[in-house]
Amino acid sequence: MSQTQSTAATPAAATRPAPQPIRTFPRLRGLAWYGSTLLASQTYTLLSADVSDSAPQWRIVASYRPAWWRNLTASMRLSYRFFNDGFQALAALPTGHLVASVPGAIISVAPGESEFHITQEIRSGSPPRSIVATREGKIFWCAHQETSGGRQCCLYASPDRGWTWDMAHTFPNSIIGIRGLVHDDWDNCLWILADEESPNCRVFRASLDCRIVETAISGSEARMGTCLPTREAIYFGSHTPAGSNHIFRLRRNGSLIKVANVDGPCVSACQVGPSIFFSTTPRPNNGGNSKAVQIYRSPDGDNWEEFLRWRKDLWPGALQSGCGFFPQGQNSADLLAVSTVGVSGLDLQTTLWRI
């Protein structure tokens, strides 16, 4: 694959006034778009609202009953962060079925039901932060599993809207974690961002029947934290805690180039109209601590700028690093939704910007 050197993203303040938020929702975490409707969680309750309205009205979609002690930890901001409470990921199917991850379980709810049910227990490790649904209705997520060969990272699939799960693929023992799992609507495949024990990491491309799982990118610069498929290309954001980080573009013809330098590891990506957004988290820097949580924007995939910047709060990493997460799914509103955690003055809330 060919590769060229990139230029650094331009600070937003140098080119235009700082963007202003139009609406803020405390204690809500945006999870998924369904047109202009945003699905968001408040601890273990899932809500929805058409946020394109001037005064969005939130309604309860369904709730989940966690272990009794999590009702206590989820009620307080710092314990919520320490115990990683609440919904972690959500896939919304066109049929109205919803599949989500919470601590210790994958849960599902059918249209007309008001309570999520556990469909798969997760006995070790963190719940997946990515659950993807295809247009055919198949659902995928990744987690660790104890197998006869030891603890391995596995890809799970459901053919029946999240009610039963099969182990669709087991990754090599060198894979120690999956940072991202994304469905590519244009090629109708999966992109899987894997961490390895060695300095060389891999990005896998998988067919939806999982019969073909091939390495698409490998090497020291393949440590990716998030990706975003578009019609023309796939954009990747690297996740290197102690080194330089970049945004890459993989053309559909296979050519890979750097398109921007960014100041921290990338954790989330989304598209609003033609604009592409990547978020970064603070990283250790020269023995100190970089405090910036940043959002980068590109209107065309070539020109990048810093769109938003916040300061990490004073609480340590055990209470989660500072991050900005984007809801996934098809967003028909001209709004950027960012759910922030560990950000000074914006902890555990979702904010909307008009694009």
C-alpha positions in Angstrom: 0.0 0.0 0.0 1.4 3.5 -0.9 1.8 6.0 1.9 2.6 9.7 2.0 3.4 12.2 4.8 0.6 14.2 6.2 0.3 17.8 7.5 -0.9 18.7 11.0 -4.5 19.7 11.6 -5.1 23.4 11.8 -6.4 24.8 15.2 -10.0 25.9 14.8 -9.3 29.2 16.6 -7.0 30.2 13.8 -9.6 30.0 11.1 -13.0 30.8 12.6 -14.8 31.5 15.9 -15.2 28.7 18.4 -18.4 26.7 17.8 -21.2 27.2 20.3 -23.3 24.3 21.7 -27.0 24.6 21.0 -28.3 22.1 23.7 -26.9 20.1 26.6 -28.4 17.0 28.3 -26.8 16.3 31.8 -26.3 12.6 32.8 -27.2 11.3 29.3 -24.9 9.3 27.1 -25.7 9.3 23.4 -25.5 5.8 22.0 -27.1 5.6 18.5 -28.9 7.6 15.9 -32.0 6.5 14.1 -32.6 9.3 11.6 -33.0 12.5 13.7 -33.9 10.5 16.8 -31.1 10.1 19.3 -31.1 7.0 21.6 -29.4 7.8 24.9 -29.0 6.1 28.3 -29.5 7.5 31.8 -27.7 4.9 33.9 -29.7 1.7 33.1 -32.7 3.4 31.3 -32.7 3.9 27.6 -34.4 7.1 26.3 -35.2 8.6 22.9 -36.0 12.0 21.5 -36.1 13.7 18.1 -33.3 16.2 18.8 -34.0 18.2 15.7 -37.1 19.6 17.5 -36.6 23.0 19.3 -37.6 21.4 22.6 -36.8 17.7 22.5 -39.1 15.5 24.6 -37.3 12.4 26.0 -39.4 9.3 26.4 -38.5 6.0 28.0 -37.8 3.2 25.5 -36.8 0.3 27.9 -34.8 -0.3 31.0 -32.5 -3.0 32.4 -32.3 -4.3 35.9 -28.6 -4.7 36.9 -27.3 -6.3 40.1 -28.7 -4.5 43.1 -25.4 -2.8 44.0 -25.1 -1.2 40.6 -28.2 0.9 41.3 -26.2 2.5 44.1 -22.9 2.9 42.2 -24.7 4.3 39.1 -26.4 6.9 41.2 -23.2 8.8 42.0 -21.0 10.4 39.4 -17.5 9.1 40.5 -18.6 5.6 41.4 -20.4 5.5 38.0 -17.1 6.2 36.3 -15.1 3.9 38.6 -17.3 0.8 38.1 -17.9 1.6 34.4 -21.7 1.6 34.9 -24.5 2.0 32.4 -25.0 1.2 28.7 -21.7 0.8 26.8 -22.9 0.2 23.2 -26.2 -0.1 21.4 -27.3 -1.4 18.0 -30.7 -0.3 16.7 -32.2 -2.5 14.0 -34.8 -1.3 11.4 -37.3 -3.8 12.8 -37.2 -1.9 16.2 -35.2 -4.6 18.0 -32.4 -3.2 20.2 -29.2 -4.9 21.3 -26.9 -3.4 23.9 -23.9 -4.1 26.1 -23.8 -3.5 29.9 -21.3 -4.6 32.5 -21.4 -8.4 32.4 -23.9 -9.0 29.7 -25.3 -8.5 26.2 -28.9 -7.6 26.5 -31.8 -7.4 24.0 -35.3 -6.0 23.8 -38.0 -6.5 21.1 -40.5 -3.9 19.8 -43.3 -3.3 22.4 -41.3 -4.6 25.3 -40.2 -2.3 28.1 -37.4 -4.4 29.7 -34.1 -5.7 28.3 -33.3 -9.4 28.8 -29.8 -10.9 29.1 -29.0 -13.0 26.0 -25.3 -13.6 26.6 -23.3 -13.3 29.8 -19.8 -11.9 29.7 -17.9 -13.5 32.6 -14.6 -11.7 32.3 -13.3 -8.4 30.9 -15.1 -5.2 30.0 -18.3 -5.2 27.9 -17.8 -4.4 24.2 -18.0 -0.8 23.2 -19.0 -1.7 19.7 -22.1 -3.7 18.6 -22.8 -3.5 14.9 -25.9 -4.5 12.9 -26.0 -5.1 9.2 -28.7 -4.2 6.8 -29.5 -8.0 6.6 -30.2 -8.0 10.4 -27.0 -9.8 11.6 -25.4 -8.5 14.7 -21.7 -8.7 15.8 -19.6 -7.9 18.8 -16.2 -9.0 20.1 -15.0 -10.2 23.6 -12.6 -12.5 25.3 -13.5 -16.1 25.8 -11.9 -19.0 27.7 -11.3 -21.7 25.1 -9.3 -25.0 25.1 -6.4 -23.0 23.8 -6.5 -20.5 26.6 -8.1 -17.0 26.8 -8.8 -15.8 23.2 -10.5 -12.9 21.6 -13.6 -14.0 19.7 -16.1 -12.5 17.3 -19.7 -13.3 18.1 -22.7 -13.2 15.6 -26.4 -13.4 15.9 -28.7 -14.4 13.0 -31.9 -13.7 14.9 -31.9 -10.1 16.1 -29.7 -10.7 19.1 -31.6 -13.6 20.9 -28.9 -16.3 20.3 -25.2 -16.0 19.7 -22.6 -18.1 17.9 -18.8 -17.9 18.1 -18.2 -16.8 14.5 -14.4 -16.5 14.6 -11.5 -16.9 17.0 -8.5 -14.7 16.6 -4.9 -15.8 16.9 -3.4 -15.9 20.4 -1.3 -12.9 19.7 -4.4 -10.7 19.6 -4.9 -9.3 23.1 -7.9 -7.1 22.5 -10.3 -5.5 19.9 -10.4 -1.7 20.0 -13.0 -1.3 17.3 -15.6 -3.2 15.2 -17.3 -1.4 12.4 -19.7 -2.4 9.6 -18.9 -1.1 6.2 -22.2 -0.3 4.4 -20.6 0.1 1.0 -18.5 -3.1 0.9 -20.9 -4.9 3.3 -18.1 -6.2 5.4 -16.6 -5.8 8.9 -13.5 -3.8 9.9 -11.9 -5.2 13.1 -9.2 -3.2 14.8 -6.9 -5.5 16.9 -4.2 -5.0 19.5 -1.3 -7.5 19.6 1.4 -8.4 22.0 4.1 -7.3 19.6 4.7 -3.8 18.4 3.0 -4.8 15.1 -0.8 -4.7 15.1 -3.4 -5.6 12.6 -6.6 -4.4 11.0 -8.8 -7.2 9.8 -11.4 -7.2 7.0 -14.1 -9.9 7.5 -17.0 -11.1 5.3 -20.4 -11.2 7.0 -20.4 -15.0 7.0 -17.0 -14.8 8.7 -15.6 -17.4 6.2 -13.0 -14.8 5.1 -11.1 -12.9 7.8 -8.0 -11.3 6.2 -5.4 -8.8 7.3 -6.0 -5.5 5.6 -3.3 -3.4 7.4 -0.4 -4.6 9.5 2.7 -3.1 11.0 3.8 -0.6 13.7 1.3 2.0 12.4 -1.7 -0.4 12.4 -2.5 0.3 16.0 -5.9 1.8 15.3 -8.4 3.0 17.8 -11.4 3.8 15.6 -12.5 3.9 12.0 -15.2 5.4 9.8 -16.1 3.9 6.3 -17.4 6.4 3.7 -18.4 5.8 0.1 -14.9 6.6 -1.3 -12.6 5.4 1.5 -12.2 4.2 5.1 -10.7 6.6 7.6 -8.7 5.2 10.6 -7.6 7.0 13.7 -4.5 5.6 15.4 -4.3 4.8 19.2 -0.7 5.0 20.3 -0.6 6.1 24.0 3.2 7.0 24.1 3.9 8.0 20.5 2.6 10.1 17.6 -1.0 9.7 16.4 -2.5 10.2 13.0 -5.6 9.9 10.9 -5.2 7.6 7.9 -7.3 7.2 4.7 -7.5 3.8 3.0 -8.9 4.2 -0.5 -11.1 1.5 -1.9 -8.3 0.7 -4.3 -6.0 -0.2 -1.4 -3.8 2.9 -1.1 -3.1 4.0 2.4 -2.0 7.6 3.4 -1.8 9.8 6.4 -4.1 12.7 6.1 -3.6 14.4 9.5 -1.5 14.5 12.6 -3.5 14.6 15.9 -2.4 15.2 19.5 -3.7 12.1 21.2 -5.0 8.5 20.7 -8.2 8.4 18.7 -11.3 6.8 20.4 -14.4 7.7 18.3 -15.4 8.8 14.8 -18.6 9.8 13.0 -19.9 11.6 10.0 -22.4 14.5 9.9 -23.4 15.3 6.3 -20.1 15.5 4.4 -18.0 16.4 7.5 -15.9 13.7 9.2 -15.1 13.9 13.0 -12.6 12.1 15.1 -12.1 12.5 18.9 -9.0 12.0 20.9 -8.2 11.3 24.5 -5.2 12.7 26.6 -2.0 10.7 26.6 1.2 10.6 28.6 3.7 13.1 27.2 7.3 13.4 28.1 6.7 12.1 31.6 3.9 14.5 32.2 0.2 14.4 31.3 -1.5 15.9 28.3 -4.8 17.3 29.4 -6.5 18.0 26.1 -9.6 16.2 24.9 -10.0 17.2 21.3 -12.5 16.9 18.4 -11.0 17.1 14.8 -13.1 17.9 11.8 -12.7 17.6 8.0 -15.2 18.8 5.4 -13.7 16.7 2.6 -11.2 14.1 4.1 -8.2 16.2 3.0 -8.3 19.3 5.1 -8.4 18.9 8.9 -8.8 21.3 11.8 -9.2 21.2 15.5 -13.0 21.7 16.0 -13.3 21.5 19.8 -10.9 21.2 22.7 -11.6 20.6 26.4 -9.5 20.2 29.5 -9.3 16.8 31.2 -10.7 17.0 34.8 -8.5 16.4 37.8 -9.6 12.9 38.6 -7.1 10.1 37.9 -7.3 7.5 35.1 -8.9 4.9 37.4 -12.1 7.0 37.1 -11.8 6.8 33.2 -9.7 9.0 31.0 -11.1 12.1 29.4 -13.0 11.2 26.2 -15.6 12.4 23.8 -17.8 9.7 22.3 -20.1 9.9 19.2 -23.3 8.0 18.9 -23.2 5.5 16.0 -25.8 4.9 13.2 -27.3 6.9 10.4 -27.7 10.6 11.5 -30.0 12.6 9.3 -29.9 15.7 11.5 -27.3 18.4 10.8 -26.2 18.0 14.5 -23.0 16.7 16.1 -23.7 14.9 19.3 -20.7 14.4 21.7 -21.0 12.5 25.0 -18.2 13.5 27.3 -16.7 11.8 30.4 -13.7 13.1 32.5 -14.0 16.5 30.9 -13.8 19.6 33.1 -17.3 21.1 33.4 -18.8 18.6 31.0 -18.6 15.3 32.8 -21.2 12.7 32.0 -23.3 14.7 29.6 -24.3 14.9 25.9 -23.9 18.2 24.0 -25.2 19.1 20.5 -23.6 21.3 18.0 -25.2 22.4 14.7 -23.0 21.6 11.7 
